[in-house]
Amino acid sequence: MTEPLAQPFDNRSDVDVALESLAPEHFFRAMGALSETVGRDVDLVELHKCPFAARIRQGGLLWTRTQEHPSSLNHFLRHA
């Protein structure tokens, strides 16, 4: 997670999640599971295609797998 570039984060904002790697067949399932989990639209960004990947890697918040995710995301992570 990094600071928004243009406008402050509010209740209409989406969440952009940057990924190092994800099998193409899991891309849309992951987007749906994350969106359901956080309760808002989620855009997945592949870092190797992102022009500001260095900024994300340097200042972003690393999110890893845990057992504390809600059931839909937990189910996706177990089967990804």
C-alpha positions in Angstrom: 0.0 0.0 0.0 1.3 3.4 -0.9 0.0 6.9 -0.7 -2.6 7.8 -3.4 -1.1 9.8 -6.3 -3.9 12.2 -7.0 -6.9 12.1 -4.6 -7.2 11.0 -1.0 -8.6 7.6 -0.3 -12.3 7.7 0.5 -15.4 5.4 0.6 -15.6 5.4 -3.3 -11.9 4.5 -3.8 -10.8 1.2 -5.2 -7.8 -0.7 -4.0 -4.8 -1.4 -6.3 -2.9 -4.6 -5.4 0.5 -5.1 -7.0 1.6 -8.7 -7.6 5.1 -10.1 -8.2 3.6 -13.1 -10.0 0.2 -14.9 -10.4 -0.7 -17.6 -12.8 -2.9 -16.1 -15.6 -5.7 -18.6 -14.9 -6.0 -17.2 -11.3 -6.0 -13.5 -12.1 -9.7 -12.8 -12.2 -10.5 -15.3 -9.3 -7.9 -13.4 -7.2 -9.4 -10.1 -8.1 -12.9 -11.3 -7.1 -11.8 -12.8 -3.9 -9.8 -9.7 -2.9 -12.7 -7.4 -3.8 -15.1 -9.5 -1.7 -12.7 -9.5 1.2 -12.1 -5.8 1.3 -15.6 -4.8 0.3 -14.6 -2.6 -2.6 -13.3 -2.8 -6.2 -9.8 -4.2 -6.5 -7.4 -3.7 -9.4 -4.6 -6.2 -9.7 -1.3 -4.7 -11.1 1.5 -7.0 -12.3 4.7 -5.4 -11.2 6.7 -6.5 -14.2 4.2 -4.4 -16.3 4.0 -1.4 -13.9 6.0 1.8 -14.7 6.3 2.7 -11.0 7.1 -0.8 -9.7 10.3 0.5 -7.9 8.1 3.0 -5.9 5.8 0.2 -4.9 8.6 -2.2 -3.9 10.3 0.6 -1.9 7.3 2.1 -0.2 4.5 -0.4 -0.5 3.1 -2.5 2.3 3.9 -6.2 1.9 0.9 -8.5 2.2 1.6 -12.2 2.6 -0.6 -15.3 3.2 -2.0 -15.8 6.7 -4.7 -18.0 8.2 -6.6 -14.9 9.3 -8.2 -14.0 5.9 -12.0 -14.3 5.6 -13.2 -17.6 4.1 -13.5 -16.6 0.4 -10.0 -15.3 0.2 -8.7 -18.1 2.4 -10.3 -20.6 0.0 -8.7 -18.9 -3.0 -5.3 -18.8 -1.4 -5.4 -22.5 -0.5 -6.3 -23.5 -4.1 -4.1 -21.0 -6.0 
